[in-house]
Amino acid sequence: MTPGTLFRLARAGTRADTARVALTALSAALATLAGLAALTVLAIPTPPATDGNSVRWSLQYTNGLLREPGLRGGLAFALLLLVVPVLGLAGQCARLGAPARDRRLAALRLAGATPHEVTRIAAAETGLASLVGTVGGLAVFLAGRRLLHRPAADGRLSLPTDVHPAPPAVLAVVLGLPLLAAVVGAVLLRRVTTTPFGVVRRVRTRAPWPWPGLLILVGLSLFAAFRPVGLWYERRHAVPPLWLLPTLLILGALAAMVGVIVGTGWLSHTAGRLLHRYGRRPAALLAARRLTADPWAGSRTFAALLAALVVGAGAAGIRADFLASIELERRTGAGMAAPGSFYLGAMGLVDLAVAVSVAIAGGGLLVAVVEGIVTRRRAYAALVATGVPRATIGRSLLWQALAPAVPAIGLALAVGYLLVRGVYPAPAGGGYAQEVCDAGEQLCGDPATRASHTRTEWVPEVIVPPHVPWEQLAWFAAGGLAAVLLTVGVGLLFLRTSTTVEELRTT
């Protein structure tokens, strides 16, 4: 198969294929914008230390998050958070119109294409759509830099429009994302065998095991080991390698996040078994059978939402630590070097990123719900034809979404908060002796008389344990559940058109 033929076959298809390609390109463009914005923040140069600028801040910016070098990493991390739900949205969009694509691939097999060539066609379709999106995202990024470059009267900027990301890094984003999408598309098709007579999927029929809980424990252990490892090197008067501590955090976060997402399969299967045992209404029983038949659908559907909630709960834990540090400063007069409101403002940016991530994850949920209804429209039409009311099917879809979502959201929030608590101890101050001069400034300032008026007193240790941010965690939980309910409600609008009797004659 020549590259030209591969290209023509990859861009052919129906309206569902066109919608899938457009949504995949949009997801790639959003991921490109988030990645390039993070690279721009990291590309801000740190000025050398001088007498006039001993703190080495980039004073050409009005935003404190851009001026201080130590905070740019957190800002870049907040921007990269937006990539996670976008990739989840792309994964959901890749499943849109799957039956029509399967029929098209089966027709190609009937025309003489080999299974490997069919896999390359499907992967090329995803890769080309992502490439269009990344190129479009790069164009929007370059145009936005020019439009937003507006220096103030004093020459300072509100955005880092005066720096450019490194060209190799830009190429890695623009070309790496399509390559990654193509590889993921090929991997997802490893269980699919396309024959001239249709598509055969090898699915897992055994019940999920709760082994993802081990991944969560590994993630929590890696975060808990962060401070002991640093203190061990400190006792040995050594500096830990630059890669060690960040690697602990990255691996721990990935392990815990993957454990939460994959563990949703076990939660779905367990919820289905409980509904089947204790459910008495038809809607609950229909949802129970669906959950036990395909428990991994929850892991695919809620992946982006759960990842965003893990990060949101972690941000809430960090905010609670900042509030405890502010309280410690109020009690002892020693604490943060910068005002607490500055750090809380920085956390507000992370909260905004989490809110945007939840909104993007809601888009992925909507695509998944609609795709599930359209894919199983013949089964739903058969139920309606046998006398099952559409309201019962709608309630079963609601049960099917909420039964795994409620415990999964609670688990994601708990894991995210516990990760942060493993790194940040309770802020403490005091616990040392200090000299106090009881005389006036003149006697205390004279070394000859200071000693006779000086006494030593013990400053008691003050520990301010951070409060559990129940209110903020409740808002995150409510936002996640609202996203699930909203997407199910919108998806139910497609239920009537997908359950007509004519759907029984579709192929």
N, C-alpha and C positions, 0 to 999 in steps of 0.2 A: 504494500500500500504506500503510494507516494505521499509526500507531505501535502501536496495540493488536494489530493483526494481526501486525506484525513481532515483537512480544514473544511472542505465542503460538507462532508458528512457530519462533522462536529457542530456546524451552525445550522443544520437542517432540523426540522421538527414542527410541531404543532404550536398553537397559541399557548398551551401550558408550558412547552419548552421555552418559548420566548419569554414568558413571565418568569420562569426559573432563571434564565440567563440574566434578565434585567435585575432581578433581586440579588443574584450573586454578585453582579457588577457593582450594585449599590453598596453591598456589604463590604466588598473589597475597597471601594473608594473611602468609606468611613474608616476602615481599619488603617488605610494609608494616611489619612489626615491625622488620626490620633498618633500613629507612629512617627510621622514627620514632625509633628508638634513636640513630641517628647525629645526627639533628636535635636531640635532647635534649642530647647532649654538646656540640654547637656552640652551644646556647642558654645554656650556663652563663656568667653574667656575670663579667667580670674586675674585681675591686675596684680602686679608684683607689690610687695609690701614697701611702702614709702612712709616718710614722716607725716605727710598729709593724709595718707590713706592706710594707716597701720592695720586696719581690720581687713583689708583686701576685699572690700565690697565693690560691686559694679554699680557705681553711683549714677550711671547714665539711664537707670530705670527708675520709675516711680513706684513700682510694686516691690514690696519687701521680699516677696518670695523669689524674685529674680535677682535682687541685689545681693542677698546673702548666699555665698557658695554652698554652705551646708544644707540649705533648704531646697536647692534645685533638684537634688536626687528625689526627694519626696514629691515635688511637683511633677517631675517626669514619670514617677511611678503612678501618680494619680491619673495622668494622661494615658498611660499604658493600660490602666484598668478598663478604659473604654474599649480596648481591643478584644477583651475576653467575651463580653456579650455580643459584640459584632461577629466574632468567629462562630459563636453559637447560632446567631441568626443565619449566617451563611450555611451552617450545617443543616438547619431546618429547611432553608430554601432549596438545598440540593435534593431534598426528598419530594419537592413539589412536582406533581404530574408524573410520579414514578410509574404508574401502570402504562401510560401512553409511551413513555420512554422505553419501557420493557418490550412493548409490542414493536416499536421501531427497531430496537436492537435485535429482536428475534427475526424480523424481516431481513435485516442485514446478514444474519447467520444463514437464512434461507437462500440469500443471494450468493453465498460462498465465503463470507468473512469467517475467519477463525476466532475462537474465543479470546485470544490475546489481542487481536485487532479490534474486537468489540470493546474490550476493556480500555484500549488506547483511545478509541473514539469517545467513550464516556469521560475519561480523564481529560482529554483534550478540550472537550466542551466546557468543563469546569475551569480548566486552566486559562483558556482563551477569554472566558467571561471575567475571570478575576484580573487578567491582564488589562482588559479594557477598563475595568474599575480602578485599578492602581494608576494607570496612565491618566485617567480622568481626575482621580484624587490629587495626583501631582500637579496637574494643570490648575485645579482649584486652589491648591496650596500656594503655588507661585503667584497666581493672580491676587489671592488674599493678602500676601505679604506686601505687594505694591499698594493695594488699596488701604491697608491698615497702617502703613508707615506714615504716621502723623506726629512729628515731634512737637512738644509743647513749646511755650515761649522761652523756657530756659534750656531747650535742647534735649530734654529728657523724654524717654519713650515709655509708654505703658505696656508695650509688647516687644519681644525681642526680634523686631523686624530688621535689625541691622546686622544680624549674623546669619550664616548659612550652614546647614548641616553638611558634614563631610560628603563629597560625591560618592565614595564607596558605600557609605551607610545608606544614602538615598537609593542607590542601585540595589542594595540588598533588600530594601523594603519593596521597591517597585517590581523587582523581578523575583524576589524570594517568596512573596505571598502567593503569586500565581503558581510557582513551582510547588509550594507546600499544598495548595489547594488541589493540584493535579495528583500529587502523591496520595493525599488523604482520600480523594475520589477513587483512586485505584485500590487502596487498602479496603475501603468500605465495600467494594465489589468482590472481595476475595471469597465471600460466601455465596455469591450469585453465579449460577451457571446458565448462560444464555444458549438455548438450543433453537433450531428452526421451528420448533413447535411451541415455544413459550419460554418462560423464565422459571428456573427452579432455585429456590432459596434454601440454604441449609441453616436452620434455626436451632437454637438451644432449647431443648424441651425440659431439661432438669430444672428443679427449683434453685433459685439463687442461694448461695451461702453467705453468711454474714462476715466473710473475710475482709470486706472493705473497712470494717472496724479496726483491723490491725493497721491499715494505712493511716487511719485517723490517729491512733496511738503513736505511730512512728512520727507523724508530723508534730504532735504535741511534745514528744520526747526531744525532738531536734530543737524546737523552740525553747524548751526548758533547759537544754544544754548550752544555750547561748552564753549566759552569764557565767556558769561554772567554767567553761572553756576559757573565757576572757580572764577570769580571776586566776586560773591556773597559770596562764602565761604571765600574768602580772606578778604572782609570787615568785616566779622564776626569773623576774626582771628581763623578760623577753617580750618582743612584739609578735603577736600572732600573724601568720601570713595574710596578705590582703584578701586572698580568695576564701579563707576558711570561714570566717563568721558570716559573710554574705551567702556563701554556699549553704550553710546550715539553715538560714532563713528561707532561701529559695526552695531547697529540697523539702523542708518542713511544710511550707505553704502549699507546694504542689502535691505532696503526699496527702495532706489533710483535705485539700480541695477535691482531689480525685477520689478519695475515700468517701466524701460526702456525696459526690455525684453518682458514683457507681453504687454506693450503698442504697440509693433510691430504688434500685431494682429489688433489693431484698425487702425494703419497706413496702413497695407496691405489692409484692407477692404476699407478704404477711397481712397487709390490709385487705387484699382480696380473699384470703382464707378466713379472716375474721368476719368480713361481710357475708361470705357464703355460709358461715356457721350461724351467725346471729341475725342476718338480714331476713326480713319477712316480706318486704315489698318487691314487686318485679324490678323496679329500677335498681335497687341495691343488688339484687341477684344478677342482673345483666352486667352491672359494673364489676361485680366480683369475678365472674367468669372471664371477663376481658382482662382484668388485672392479673389473674393467675395464668392466662394464656400467653400474655406478652408483658411480663413485669419490667422488661428493660425499656419499654416505651417511656416510662417516667424519667429514667436517666437521660434519655435523648431529649425529652421535651423540656425538662427543668434545668438542664445543665447550666445555661448562661445565667438564669435567675439565681440559682443556688451559689454559683461562683461570686456573683455580685453581692449577695447577702453575707457570705463569709467575709468578704473584704469590708462591707459596711459594719458588721459587728466588730471587726478588728479596729476600725476607725473609731467606733464608739468607745471601745476600751482605751484607746490612746487618749481620746478626749477626756475620759474620766481620770486618767493619770495626770493630765495637764491641770484639771480642776483641783485634784488633790495637791499638786505642787503649788498652785496659787494659794490654797488654804494654808499650806506649810509656810509659805512666804509671809502670809498675814500674821501667823502666830509667832514666828521666830525672827522675821525680818531678813531672812536669807533664803534664797531659792533660785528662781529662774534668772538668767542673765538678761533676758529680754522680757518685755511685758507679757503677761499671760494672755491678754487680748490678741496679741500678735500671733501666738501659736494657735489660739482658738480660731482666728481668721483663716489660718492655713488649713486647719481641719475642716473648716466650712467648705473649702475647695474640694477636699476629698469627699465630703458628704454630697456635694453637687455632682461629682463624677459618679458616685454610687447611684444617685437618683437617675442620672442619664442612663447608666448601665441597666437599671431595672426597667426603664422605659424601652430601651432597645431590646432587652430580653422579653418584654411583653410582646413586641413585634414578632419575635421568634416563636413565642407561645401561640400567637394568633395563626401564624403560618402552619404550625404543627396541628392545631385543632382543626382548621379548615381542611388540611391535607388528609387527616384521619377520617373526617366525615366524607369527603369526596371519594377516598380510596375504598371505603367500606359501604358505599352507597347502595350496592346491590343487596348486601346483607340487611341494611336498614330498610330498604324497600320491601324485602321479603317479610320482615317483621310487621311492617305496616299493612302489607297485603293479607297477613294472617290475623289481623285484628288488634295488634299492639298499638296503642295511641302514640302519636308523636310526642306528647308531653311526657310519657313514660321514658321514651328514648332520650329526650332532653335531660330528664332528671338522672338517668343513668350516666350520661356524659358528665354531668356535674359531679356525681359521686366518683366517677373514674378520675376526675381531675383533682378533687379535694382530698380524697382518701390518702393518696401518697404525698400530696403537696403539703398538708398541714404538718405531719411529723418531719418531713424533709426540711421545711423552712425552720422549724424549731431546732433541728440538729445543726443546720448551717449556722444559725446565729450563736448557738452554744459553742461550737467549735471555733468560730472566728474570735469570740471573746476570750476563750481559754487560751488560744494561741498568744494573744497579746499579754495576758496575765502571766504567762510563762517567761516572758522577756522582761517586763517592767515590774520591779518590786514596788512595794509601798514606799512612797517618798518619806524620807526621814531626815531629821536635822537635830542639832545639838549633840549631847553626849560627850562633851569635852570641857576642860577647865579653861577659864579666861581670867585675866587680871582686870580689876576695876579700880579706878582712882576716884575717891570720894571727895577730893578737894576741888577747888576751882581750876579754871584753865591755866592760871598763872602758876600755881603750885604744881599742878600735874605736868605742866610743860617744862619745868625745871628739873633736870635729872637729879640734882642734889636733894630736893624736897619730895620728889615723886615717890621714892621708895617708902617713906614714912606714912604716906597716905594711900598706899596701894594694898589691896587685898585680893585674894584668889577665891573665886566662887565657881561652883560647878553648874554648868548649863545642862539641865535635864534633857534627855533625848525625847524628841517628839516624833511620833509616827502617825501619818495620816493615811489610813487605808482608803484606796479609791472606792467610791460607791459603785455598785452595779448599775449601769445606766438603763434601768428598766424602761423608762419612758422612751428613750431613743430606740432601744431594741423593739419595743412594742410598735413604734412607728414603722420600723423596717418590716416587721412581720405583717402589719396591716397593709403596707405597700405591696409586699409580695402576694398576699392573698387577694388584694384588689386587682392586681395584674392578672392573676389566674381567673378570677370571676369575670373580669371584663372581657378577656379573650374568649372564655367559654360562652359568654352571652352573645358576643359578636359571631362566634362560630355557629351558634344555634340558628342564626338567620339563614345559613345555607342548608339547614336540615330539611326544610319543607321542599325546596327544589331538588334535593338529592334523594328524596324518599318517594318520588312519584312511581306509579306502577310501570311507566315506560322504562325506568332504569333496569327493570328485570330483563329487558331485551338488549341491553348494551353489552358489548364484548369487552 
